[in-house]
Every structure is written in structure tokens, then in C-alpha cells.
Amino acid sequence: MKYLRLSLIGLAALLLTSCMVGPDYTRPSVPMTPAYKESPPAGEGWKLAQPSDEMPRGNWWEIFGDPQLNVLAAQVTAANQDLQAAEARFRQARAMIGYARAAYFPTISTGVGISSIGRSDNQPFRSSSSSQGSSGDFLLAFDLAYELDLWGRVRRTVAAARGEAQATAADLETVQLSLQAELALNYFELRSADAQQRLLNDTLKAYTDALQLTVNRFEGGAAPKSDVAQAQTQLETTRVQATDIAV
């Protein structure tokens, strides 16, 4: 009997350990070279990277001091559909944390049922003077359910939900930063094209005046015809460049 009891205890312990969840996640160790030829002695000045994708970057574009860029940045963060979708995924992931944490607590449910039964007075084998009347039932149900987290299913679900929330938060900030960076890049490219357009317009005016002056000098015999051709070519080349910038 003693050996049977010990066997049952051992079997129960074996079943419990076999049903336990796996160990906590640990970041795998990556083999590192002790020293690099470019690094200072003893590896001084090096530190491990600590990604912080989920941290807000703030209004970094304001360092350029351009009011128009500030207005456009506010519009792109409020109207972009990709950013709205990423924000919705982040809110969903945060809501899933609360949904998973709800399994830590018992589930209580209640229900109310009311029924009334009226019996007919016109039943067979009954006299007309007898009355059956009616009856009613009132039912109040109460259920309580609670799951003991012996094997860590709830803990692992909550941890997974938190990890998903962190990942979606990083995705949201990454999408927002990408949109803002793309906006700033396109904005400054446009401003650069505008500056080139103004410069080429001024150059066209100067080359047009130079061509007219060269034609007048040629007609007066003070310049050869090759100078007129060179001035004409210079003017047409600049006009083509101005057309490309405008497009």
C-alpha cells in the first residue's frame, strides 16, 4: 500500500511537470568578436544597441523653421490611412491585454426566467363547475466559474498580448516616422526645384537679352555669325532645362 501511494504521488508529479509551460523567453547569445581592428583598446567606446522603436520622436521637423512644413506635417498625420490602420492595430493589441487578463478572475453569470401556465377549463372528463386556474414559475440562475492557472496558460497569454502590444506600438511609431520623413524629403525637393526654376527663369531672361545684343552686334558688323549661333544654342539649352524642372 505504501509503494502504491508513492507511485501515485510520483505519477501525479510527472503529469504536472509534463503539463507545465516551457521556460521564460531568453534572448539567444550571439557570438561576439573580442576586439576589432577599428575599435579602441579593450573595446572601449562600444555599447550594445538598445532599440526603442516605440518611443515618440516628437515634432523633429520643427528644427527647420518652416511654417509650411509644420502645417503639412500636421495634415499627413491626421489624414493618412496607413497611419490610421496602424493606430487601430495598436488599440486592438492593447485591448487584447485586458481581455487576456480577465482570465485571472472568476466568471459570474446570472439569468432570470419567468413563465406562466394557464390551464383550460374545457378539458375532457372535467365538470363545467371546476376551475383549473393558472400557475407561474420564477427562475433565478447564478453561475460561477474559475480556472486555476496551474500550468501558466493565462500568464503566457497575457505575456504574448503584451509583446504584441509592444510590437504594434513600434510599428505605429515607425509608420508615423516614415510618413513624416517622406513628407520632409519631398517638401525640400520641391523647394529645391522651385529655387532652380527661379534661377533658370532669370538665366533665360539674361540669355535672351544676350542673344538680342549679339544679333545687334552681328547686324552692325561687330560680331561674327558664330557668336549668334553660340548665344542661340546657350538660350535653347537653358530653356530645355527650365522645361524639365517645371515638369
HULINCOR-V902380 format. One record per pair of residues at least 12 apart in sequence whose C-alpha atoms are under 7 Angstrom apart, sorted by the first residue. I is the first residue (numbers start at 1). J is the second residue. If there is no record, write none. Layout:
I | J
I | J
//
This chain:
19 | 151
20 | 151
21 | 151
21 | 152
53 | 170
53 | 173
53 | 174
54 | 169
54 | 170
54 | 173
56 | 173
73 | 180
77 | 176
83 | 172
83 | 175
83 | 176
86 | 171
86 | 172
87 | 172
89 | 168
90 | 165
90 | 168
90 | 169
93 | 161
93 | 164
93 | 165
94 | 165
96 | 161
97 | 158
97 | 161
97 | 162
100 | 154
100 | 157
100 | 158
101 | 158
103 | 154
105 | 146
106 | 144
106 | 145
106 | 146
107 | 144
107 | 145
107 | 146
108 | 143
108 | 144
108 | 145
109 | 142
109 | 143
109 | 144
110 | 141
110 | 142
110 | 143
111 | 140
111 | 141
111 | 142
112 | 139
112 | 140
112 | 141
113 | 138
113 | 139
113 | 140
114 | 137
114 | 138
114 | 139
115 | 136
115 | 137
115 | 138
116 | 135
116 | 136
116 | 137
117 | 134
117 | 135
117 | 136
118 | 133
118 | 134
118 | 135
119 | 132
119 | 133
119 | 134
120 | 132
193 | 245
197 | 242
197 | 245
197 | 246
200 | 238
200 | 242
204 | 235
204 | 238
204 | 239
207 | 235
208 | 235
211 | 228
211 | 231
211 | 232
214 | 227
214 | 228
215 | 228
//
